[in-house]
Amino acid sequence: MLKAILRLVTFYTSVSLFTLSAAAETYPLNYHVDLTEDDGRAFVSIEIPSAGAVREIDFNLDSKFHSDIKANGKLTQEDGRARWQPPEQDARLSLTVELNHKRRGDGYDSIRREDFTIFRGDDLIPPATVRTVKGAQSQASLSFSLPEDWSSVNSGWPKTEDGTFTIDDPERSFDRPTGWFIAGKLGTRRERMEDTHLAISAPLGNAVKRMDVLSFILLNWSTIKEVVGETPEKILIVSAGDPMWRGGLSGPNSLFLHADRPMVSENGTSTLLHELFHTITSISGEGKDDWIAEGLAEYYSYDILHRAGGMTDARRDIVTEWLADWSKEIKTLYAKSSSGERTARAALLFDELDDEIKANSGGEKSLDHAVKAMIAEGDVSLQELKEIVHEITGKPSALLENSKLLATEDN
């Protein structure tokens, strides 16, 4: 009996120590964004009420966005960086962020207008390298101050009842709000599926067909799930017309699609499905293997549509013939940033790879299985892709080993 009591005492003492240790390893990180001024700027503050676990935060500033950095504690600015050593209590850093920015001079990828603003959290909060006590993790939240006549703010992050966003990125010890945000006088359509909350949001008065977009995604959703497996808790699709950039841009748990962009192009590929694939999978190609991420997204932009019943076998053949003709001048897939033609050729290679995987596995496996393995990897190189396919089929991929497109690098 005494031994049992001692075991219980030891157990509860261990649990208590573990709980205290876990509590000591987390620190509150509060972001606040003030959008009440209409001068095209956001005023951002970063507050750490108890910063004893934080040694230094080294921000990588972008002069196109960030200015007027101020902080208590010790702050040094040099060569585009702001190094902050916060005080142990009530640490605070503030900065001003320019919201109007054009993408390569051709349409805005961040904008502030009288009735709305669209931006990426990646631009709002600079990326940072953080030194903390060993094992320390941030517990981050994001709140907004809006003009009185603005109705709401939406993002791909979960929102609490008081309107605060919970920022929790398991891959980072220092949580940072990334992905697309839209705030203002908005119209939003939502659908809560079993695993994912889907929202389509756009400024009021913009010619955005929210229900068309929502219905299109729902018609393809079961096929998307077949390909990727698990889906994010929440996905936000932001849309607006001119003067926004006339394309699609993916981000974590969110994407932007210009209002005039068709859900399915005349060539049979889908910008919406392409960007949605990026958003859900977060697969990226290492180094000059950008073709992996872009080629997969383009391949599934028509393959998902075909499998869901959105195009016939004959139409699918027409799509691949068009892609082959468009990409006929491509000699190599290697590039740090895959062009449209190179992406088209990569999509066709993945089409062939799917056939090879099915043949080598007796029809038991497909490219879908490789996609799920790549999602687990995140950043994928050609060598890792070869290893994934080998593990799935039990055989090396003759296609990946022998394709002339993968033989030499295009510098």
Helices and strands as residue ranges (DSSP letters): H 2-24, E 26-34, E 41-50, E 54-60, E 66-71, E 74-78, E 81-85, E 89-98, E 101-102, E 108-112, E 116-120, H 121-124, E 128-132, E 137-145, E 152-155, E 165-167, E 180-184, E 186-192, E 197-203, H 210-228, E 234-240, E 248-251, E 254-258, H 271-281, E 284-285, H 290-307, H 313-326, H 340-360, H 367-377, E 379-380, H 382-393, H 398-402, G 404-406
